[in-house]
């Protein structure tokens, strides 16, 4: 299992940096958990990086889960109905049930 915590912007301005942060553990396969609770802003590039990481994890029979998300991330994923695809809604439901 790998856990990746991202802080600050997930934007085009940090795309090269974030690509390696997300892809290195994604290419290892297994479970990849993302803590996005400290993300202050996410744009379409940040979203594309999340989807790329998910694709690479799934290609290796792994799983990607967003285990924590900031309001900015929750809003973006919710508006695009991608929260379930990225495991974000599933985790939120589990936390509420506790």
C-alpha positions in Angstrom: 0.0 0.0 0.0 1.2 3.5 -0.8 -0.2 6.7 0.7 0.3 10.0 -1.1 -0.4 13.4 0.6 -0.7 16.4 -1.7 -0.6 19.9 -0.4 -1.3 23.2 -2.1 -2.5 23.6 -5.7 -3.2 20.7 -8.1 -3.0 22.8 -11.1 -1.3 23.2 -14.5 1.5 25.1 -12.7 2.5 22.0 -10.8 1.6 19.4 -13.3 5.2 18.0 -13.9 5.9 17.8 -10.2 2.6 16.2 -9.3 2.7 13.7 -12.2 5.8 12.0 -10.7 4.3 12.2 -7.2 1.2 10.3 -8.4 2.6 8.1 -11.1 5.6 6.6 -9.2 3.4 4.8 -6.6 0.6 4.2 -9.2 3.0 2.2 -11.4 3.9 0.0 -8.4 0.4 -1.3 -8.4 -1.4 -2.4 -5.2 -3.5 0.0 -3.2 -2.8 3.7 -3.6 -4.5 6.0 -1.0 -4.6 9.7 -1.7 -4.9 12.3 1.1 -6.1 15.4 -0.7 -7.2 17.2 2.4 -4.6 19.9 2.1 -5.3 20.7 -1.6 -6.2 24.4 -1.9 -7.2 24.4 -5.5 -7.7 21.8 -8.3 -8.2 22.5 -12.0 -8.7 20.3 -15.0 -5.0 19.4 -15.1 -5.1 18.2 -11.5 -8.2 16.2 -12.3 -6.5 14.6 -15.3 -3.6 13.6 -13.1 -5.9 11.9 -10.7 -7.6 10.0 -13.5 -4.2 9.0 -15.0 -3.1 7.7 -11.7 -6.3 5.7 -11.4 -5.9 4.3 -14.9 -2.3 3.1 -14.2 -3.2 1.6 -10.8 -6.2 -0.3 -12.4 -4.0 -1.5 -15.3 -1.9 -3.3 -12.6 -4.9 -4.8 -10.8 -4.6 -2.3 -8.0 -7.0 0.2 -6.4 -7.0 3.9 -6.0 -8.9 5.6 -3.1 -9.2 9.2 -2.1 -9.2 8.8 1.7 -9.4 12.5 2.5 -10.3 15.6 0.5 -10.4 19.3 0.9 -13.6 21.2 0.1 -12.1 22.2 -3.3 -11.5 18.6 -4.3 -14.9 17.4 -2.9 -16.6 20.1 -5.0 -14.8 19.3 -8.2 -15.3 15.5 -7.8 -18.9 16.0 -6.8 -19.8 18.3 -9.7 -18.3 15.9 -12.2 -19.7 12.8 -10.5 -16.2 11.3 -10.2 -16.2 10.9 -6.4 -17.3 7.2 -6.6 -14.9 6.5 -9.5 -12.0 7.7 -7.3 -13.3 6.0 -4.2 -14.0 9.3 -2.5 -17.7 8.8 -1.8 -17.2 5.2 -0.7 -14.8 6.4 2.0 -17.0 9.2 3.1 -19.9 6.9 3.6 -17.7 4.6 5.7 -16.6 7.5 7.9 -20.2 8.6 8.4 -21.3 5.1 9.4 -18.7 5.0 12.3 
